[in-house]
């Protein structure tokens, strides 16, 4: 059966329009939270449980890695967004051993996600390691962006999403902040 020319053209346009629509990435469900999975053909799943998802991918250069980790955590209930930011600042300061890391940049700011007050932190540090034998120390850079977000229905339950890039100083990724922000924007609150 032949379709009239105009009908065939309209059908072809409709099929082409559907084919060009980007597909929604699959969601990673985590006890009240979900995030969109990055293209998993590039990433390897390190660990996945209902409370933890860890994926990683190699970078463009030797020794370079990207890691995304999301963890469901317990928090105390905070009376304000400023209290949450102060708590995350304190937490970030305690997590890094000053003998192992030299911190260049550490900042925490309030961030709204779907109307919920969260804390967004950015950290840039150098990890001092030594080469094998008697070689001189080597600096490995670590950039991390983290988002801690309490669930709107239960503020003592939160997600801690971290995206990090480990690299040599000359291999900094100019897209790091944009890629991290894109991933963080996929956070959604699910029913508890």
C-alpha angles and dihedrals in degrees: 000000000000121000118220111260096252094048092048091050092050091049091049091051091050093050092046090049092052092047093053094052109108113242118239108249115242115269124238106221117212118174101289097350137072136188132188112254115236117235099300093201086076096038133064121216108236098179136346128186131146088269102036138041121179124177131168142183134190118250130230095270136050113279093015119126139169121208131186117192128177120185131180106226139180118245135178113248111264124212093214144013088249090060090052091050091049090049092051091048090054092045093050091051092053096048098065122073105220090210090060103032134045108204117217100172132014122167136156125193137175115260130186117221114184089334093309119123110240137164122242117196133188124197131182118183142154118233111213112220132159128231119241115280119004097330123135123267118277124213116223113190123223122196117184133178116190134184122197112191127176116217110255092227095046115022091189089066116070143163122233109202117186129181116188140179121202113195148137114273094256092052100064113151112232089199094055097103093044093048092047092049091048091054094045091052090063092069113121132178114236128196115279 
